Amino acid sequence: MRKEIRTVDSKKGIVQVTIADERFYGRATADPVTGLPITYEWVPSVTWISSFFPKGIGFYKWLANTGWDESQAIKVAAGDRGSKVHQAIADLLDGRVVAIDAPYQNPTTGQKEELTLEEYEGIVAFRDWWEATKPELIAREFVVWGDGYAGTVDLLCRIDGVPHLIDVKTGQHTWPEHELQVSAYKHALPPQWAEPPLALAILQVGYRLNKRRWKLTSVEDQFPLFLAARQIWQKECEGVTVFKKDYPLAVALEPTQTLLPPAEEAAP
């Protein structure tokens, strides 16, 4: 069982719960009189909803050629790689130095692991994009809460004076669902950022199809398609709720009295 519970915004009381591929965001709702949190409101994540949008014939050909088990293993490995790269990018944006052998947490194992060369190439590519583009950082990795959904924006910055909402990917391909993700993030932003001239983009780092090793792709607002994917999600996931169950922190057996004497004393 894969399970993660982490706080993503302590000031607003927002936590993210992950079990297998089912992702929820939760935030505390306050009592109108006392102001104290009394319960949590849970909503699906943008990435989970967007995954219900058809991925196109290219993806399904790849799935058929790869096989289900191998494709799932590749998906998990890609998710782990992306998580470690995002952690390192956050350190870069916070002014820290990222060494080639820096340890970052693997979300599947829960253990810290040294960066692989492939992961480090993605981080170097992000550095190269940053130096070539010279963006002005506004915010990084912050939670947005939309109408019945929530998600985490990777990067909000100005490029040549134009605000950009950017989702960072470590894969070699982008899929339609990625366009839905950034569109949903846009419509959950505060009004001062959501209006034009806000631009949407996907940044691929560690990209192997050009010499720069990065690619920035502009994305059109596809929010109506996100809403369509949410309708499919609602039908397919009806009744699915956040996993909630209490467990003891540890288990042990209480000592019991021996029923039979030792073997040497048992002889007649």
C-alpha positions in Angstrom: 0.0 0.0 0.0 1.4 3.3 -1.1 0.3 6.2 1.2 1.5 9.8 1.7 0.0 12.4 3.9 1.8 15.8 3.9 1.1 19.4 4.6 1.3 21.6 1.6 0.2 24.9 3.1 0.4 25.1 6.9 -1.0 28.7 7.1 -4.2 27.7 5.3 -4.4 24.3 6.9 -4.2 22.4 3.6 -2.9 18.8 3.4 -2.5 16.4 0.5 -3.3 12.8 0.9 -2.1 10.2 -1.7 -3.0 6.6 -1.8 -1.9 4.6 -4.9 -3.1 6.8 -7.9 -6.0 8.4 -6.0 -5.1 11.9 -5.0 -7.1 14.3 -2.8 -6.4 17.7 -1.4 -7.9 18.7 1.9 -8.3 22.0 3.8 -9.7 22.8 7.2 -13.0 24.5 7.4 -13.5 26.8 10.4 -16.4 27.2 12.7 -18.0 30.6 11.9 -18.2 31.5 15.6 -15.0 30.2 17.1 -12.8 30.3 14.0 -11.4 26.9 15.0 -11.1 24.2 12.3 -13.8 21.6 12.7 -13.5 19.4 9.7 -11.7 19.0 6.4 -13.0 19.6 2.9 -11.6 17.1 0.4 -11.5 17.6 -3.4 -9.7 15.6 -6.2 -6.5 16.9 -7.6 -6.1 18.5 -11.0 -3.7 15.8 -12.2 -6.2 13.0 -11.2 -9.1 14.6 -13.0 -7.0 15.4 -16.1 -5.8 11.8 -16.4 -9.4 10.8 -17.4 -9.0 12.8 -20.7 -8.2 10.6 -23.7 -4.4 10.6 -24.3 -4.5 10.0 -28.0 -3.6 7.2 -30.4 0.1 7.6 -29.8 -0.1 6.8 -26.2 -2.3 3.8 -26.7 0.1 2.4 -29.3 2.9 2.8 -26.8 0.8 1.1 -24.1 0.0 -1.8 -26.5 3.7 -2.3 -27.4 5.0 -1.9 -23.9 2.5 -4.0 -22.0 0.5 -3.1 -18.9 2.9 -4.2 -16.1 6.0 -2.7 -17.7 4.1 0.5 -18.5 3.0 0.9 -14.9 6.6 0.3 -13.7 7.8 3.0 -16.2 5.0 5.3 -14.9 6.1 4.9 -11.3 9.7 5.4 -12.1 8.9 8.5 -14.1 6.9 9.9 -11.2 9.7 9.3 -8.8 12.2 11.0 -11.1 9.9 13.9 -11.6 9.4 14.3 -7.8 13.1 14.4 -7.1 13.8 16.9 -9.9 11.0 19.2 -8.6 12.5 19.1 -5.1 15.9 20.0 -6.5 14.4 22.8 -8.7 12.7 24.2 -5.6 16.1 24.3 -3.9 17.6 26.2 -6.9 14.8 28.7 -6.8 15.4 29.2 -3.1 19.0 30.0 -3.7 20.6 26.7 -2.7 23.3 24.8 -4.5 22.4 21.4 -5.9 25.3 19.0 -6.0 25.5 16.2 -8.5 25.1 13.6 -5.7 22.6 15.5 -3.6 20.0 13.3 -1.9 16.3 13.8 -2.4 13.3 11.8 -1.2 11.9 9.1 -3.4 8.1 9.3 -2.9 7.6 5.5 -3.5 10.2 4.3 -1.0 10.1 7.2 1.3 13.9 7.2 1.4 16.4 9.8 0.3 18.4 8.8 -2.7 21.2 10.4 -4.6 20.3 12.1 -7.9 20.7 9.9 -10.9 22.6 11.3 -13.9 19.3 11.5 -15.8 17.7 13.5 -13.0 20.7 15.8 -12.7 20.6 16.5 -16.5 17.1 17.7 -16.0 18.2 20.0 -13.2 21.1 21.3 -15.3 18.6 21.9 -18.2 16.4 23.9 -15.9 19.3 26.0 -14.8 20.2 26.6 -18.5 16.6 27.6 -19.3 16.6 30.0 -16.4 19.8 31.7 -17.5 18.7 31.8 -21.1 15.2 33.2 -20.4 16.0 35.3 -17.3 12.5 35.1 -15.8 11.4 37.1 -12.7 10.1 34.7 -10.1 6.7 35.5 -8.6 6.0 32.2 -6.8 6.9 28.5 -6.9 5.1 25.4 -5.9 1.9 26.8 -4.3 -1.5 25.4 -3.9 -4.5 26.7 -5.8 -8.1 25.8 -4.9 -10.7 25.9 -7.7 -14.3 25.0 -7.9 -14.3 21.4 -6.6 -10.7 20.7 -7.3 -7.2 21.7 -6.2 -3.6 21.5 -7.5 -0.1 22.7 -7.1 1.4 25.2 -9.5 5.1 24.6 -10.2 6.1 28.1 -11.3 4.6 31.6 -11.7 7.0 34.1 -13.2 7.4 37.0 -15.6 9.2 36.5 -18.9 9.8 39.8 -20.8 7.3 41.4 -18.5 4.5 38.9 -19.3 3.3 36.6 -16.4 3.6 32.9 -17.2 2.1 30.0 -15.4 4.5 27.1 -16.1 4.2 23.4 -15.4 7.6 21.6 -15.3 7.8 18.1 -16.8 10.6 15.6 -17.0 9.1 13.4 -19.8 10.0 13.5 -23.5 6.4 14.0 -24.5 3.5 16.2 -23.6 -0.1 14.9 -23.6 -3.4 16.7 -23.9 -4.0 16.2 -20.2 -1.0 18.5 -19.5 -2.8 21.3 -21.3 -5.9 20.7 -19.1 -3.7 20.8 -16.0 -2.3 24.3 -16.5 -5.7 25.5 -17.7 -7.3 24.3 -14.4 -4.5 26.0 -12.4 -5.2 29.3 -14.3 -8.9 29.3 -13.4 -8.0 28.7 -9.7 -5.6 31.6 -9.5 -6.5 34.9 -7.7 -8.2 37.3 -10.1 -5.1 39.6 -10.4 -3.2 36.8 -12.0 -5.8 34.8 -13.9 -6.6 37.6 -16.4 -4.7 38.4 -19.6 -1.8 38.7 -20.4 -1.2 35.6 -18.3 0.5 32.9 -20.5 0.3 29.2 -20.0 3.3 26.9 -20.8 4.9 23.5 -20.3 8.6 23.3 -19.6 10.3 20.0 -20.4 13.7 19.6 -18.8 16.1 16.8 -19.7 14.6 17.0 -23.1 16.6 14.8 -25.5 15.2 16.0 -28.9 17.2 19.2 -29.1 20.7 20.3 -28.1 19.5 22.7 -25.4 18.0 19.8 -23.4 14.9 21.9 -22.6 11.7 22.9 -24.4 9.2 25.5 -23.5 5.8 25.0 -25.2 3.0 27.6 -25.1 -0.4 26.2 -24.2 -3.9 27.5 -25.0 -6.5 27.7 -22.3 -8.4 24.4 -22.4 -10.6 24.8 -19.3 -13.8 23.6 -21.1 -12.0 20.3 -21.8 -10.9 20.1 -18.2 -14.6 20.5 -17.1 -15.5 17.7 -19.6 -12.8 15.5 -18.0 -14.2 16.3 -14.6 -17.6 15.0 -15.7 -16.0 11.7 -16.8 -14.1 11.6 -13.5 -17.3 12.1 -11.5 -19.0 9.2 -13.3 -16.1 6.8 -13.1 -15.1 7.7 -9.5 -18.6 8.0 -8.0 -18.4 6.9 -4.4 -14.6 7.1 -4.1 -13.6 8.8 -0.9 -10.4 9.6 1.0 -9.0 6.5 2.7 -9.5 6.9 6.4 -8.7 4.3 9.0 -7.0 4.2 12.4 -4.0 2.0 13.0 -1.8 1.4 16.0 1.8 2.8 15.8 3.2 -0.6 16.5 2.0 -4.2 17.3 3.3 -6.9 19.6 2.1 -10.1 21.2 1.6 -10.3 24.9 3.6 -13.0 26.6 1.6 -16.1 27.5 2.3 -19.1 29.9 3.9 -22.1 28.3 1.3 -24.9 28.1 3.7 -27.8 27.7 6.9 -28.5 29.7 10.3 -28.5 28.0 11.0 -31.6 25.9 13.4 -33.1 28.4 10.7 -33.0 31.2 7.9 -34.3 29.0 9.2 -37.9 28.9 7.3 -40.5 31.0 
